[in-house]
Amino acid sequence: MNRKTTLVVLAWNRWDLTRHCLETLRTTDLTGAEVLVVDNGSTDETPQRLAELGWVRVLTLPENLGFVRGNNAGIQAADPASDVVLLNNDLEFRQKDWLQKLKSCAHARPETGVVGCRLVLPDGRLLHAGTYILPDTFWGQQIGSLEKEIGQYARDREVQGIVFACAFIKREVLRAVGGLAEDFHSYFEDTDYCLQAREHGFRTVLCGGVTLVHDEHGSTAGKDGLFTSIFSQSREVFGQKWGERLRDRYRVQVLWQSILNFSTGYARSCRELVHALEAEDVRAVYRYVYGPGTPFPIEEDPETGDYLLNVVRSRRRPLLPRIGVVYGQGDVFRRNAGRYKVGYTMLEVDGFPSDWVRQANRMDEVWVPAEFNREGFLRCGLKRPIHVMPLGVNPDYFHPGIRAYPNPLGEFVFLTNFEWGERKEPWLLLKAFNETFSSREPVRLLCKVINRDPSVRLKQEIRNLELEPTGGRISFLFNLDFPHYQLGSLYRSADCFLSVGRGEGWDMPLMEAMACGLPSIATDWGAHRDFVHEGTSYPLRIRGTIPAVAKCPYYEGFAWSDPDPEHLRHLLRHVYENRDEARAKGCAAAQEMVERWTWEQAAKRIAARLEAITH
Amino acid sequence: MKPSAPDALRILELEAQVAALEEVLEARSRRLRRLQRRLCRRDLRLLHMVLSGKASLDLTGWEETTQLTPAEVEETLERLWATVEQERAAKPLGQRA
């Protein structure tokens, strides 16, 4: 694409910021671009200093016209055949090919109209990977904000909006939409523009391959009163303009009854599902399904630590919700307050307790994430329609390029991540690893272990295994609570992931590790067989099934697998000695996760089913 | 046939040694029975391992708890690998642990 680009840099005073911005900009590849600095009525040394620069064109405005009108003046002055890139003067450019990548992204598809990029703060934290705004609050949110920069959001993806600190706008969009809406003095004009572009058939994309440093609010920094005033005015204008249209985008509403604020599999997956459903234009209203009178009687903290989840949690529940989904254990299905009742559950053994089946038979339909669960329910007497609704993985946090901290000694690291208990069969794994390898070999088993059972003395249990000091070396990360978004970094720091327990209801850690490109060894039984196969992992043979004897009362009377320790020892040694083959499986796993198993795909299935129910 | 004087002396010496060993064994059995009354089988095995030098993992710095501790992946792994490096430096690859 040979089309020219005009880079419009808006500046108002703060010559220190503008100078640094331009100095770093000049070191990058500006092939096919003209730099146009719009001096928005500066009263400091900015006009004189700009006049001294021979390599930029300067447009001097007689007074400060504000962010919107200032940028519009720049757009007007740009070459009418060029694309335009709007740039804040508080940016720093460290990536040489930022412009060429934005350009490629913009012109990759004709329907792409506006392109933004990742922004990081000067201290290195991620600031922005796209934006979203909810009609409940009209308070735009920057995705990924204040997270540690670990290479998240590295792919190109469609977003609702971007901040216009850096906005590549194609000429086609400028012709269709015009300049920025002058309803706004500053703030909200970026989201407004992206929504307008969408109404004209153009999508907004976040280019994951470009990262710029943004000092944020350079021109209003230190002027809190000014910022608040401008922000509030713009917010009101935005709400009046877009409120109804944003509310009208929802295609279906659902009462989502589940758990959000605990470190359990249901809670973690519920958080992801609610986010994904919102992105699929499903309006979820949340209700905590546990609490007093349920098998988990603890009250839930209303603060989720996540803006979108807090908003969803605060939505008023309709008196008679059309559709209610209980996503949790089957013995709380009875708390479903929907007129059309869906029960969504899973279990790690080959059947479901009679009470769960009884409650499930009072639902209008049942959802389970895997074929394994569906078969188990039918075997136990479920009479209602049952649908397989797989869970997913987030490829923005779990991908092969996520930042890793590998063992500098070059040891081959097998990693496992589990809660200590009978189902995970840790004794099998620790013994098998210790027996397979020698302490003289550069290999290690890293166990990230959680134990919340006060009756379990973990150190004692490990000592009782009488592991050989001359056997394979094992390290433990014990009861550490990592931010979930950083787990990809943990997985990428290892060479192979192990999930060799007796049964899984789904197995999110395994899926996440596979999405990170890790080869894996996983028991060939249970729900994760829906995504574990020879092409992407090493299925671990079982010797058969055995009674599921455990503290968990739900397992009584059912069976789970008996993984083959000899085959496990063989696979451990095989992966260690055939690393190219293992790496290839890991790559195939990552690709398959993105193609088939994302939360986006999970939400699409749910949204389609909810719409079918509604109509 | 009566033993010779030197043989008789030797027999006495051996009988005395046997008696002493029996006393030691009896004392040890009494100690073990006392331990058995107080310790479960798992702890008995552990005691045996420690006394016989077979305790394998260094878990001494590990605090038994059911509480979760917030942590960052980068810092945690850096600390872990530094520990691993020290461990390897003390017992390089190729040597018995």
Interface residues (C-beta under 8 A of the other chain):
Chain A: K148 S263 R403 Y405 N407 P408 L409 E411 S439 R440 E441 P442 R444 L446 I450 N451 R452 D453 P454 R457 L458 K459 Q460 I462 R463 N464 E466 L467 E468 P469 T470 G471 R473 I474 S475 F476 L477 F478 N479 L480 D481 F482 P483 Q486 L487 S489 L490 S493
Chain B: R42 D43 R45 L46 M49 K54 A55 S56 L57 L59 W62 E64 T65 T66 Q67 L68 T69 P70 A71 E72 V73 E74 T76 L77 E78 L80 W81 T83 V84 E85 E87 R88 K91 L93 G94 Q95 R96 A97
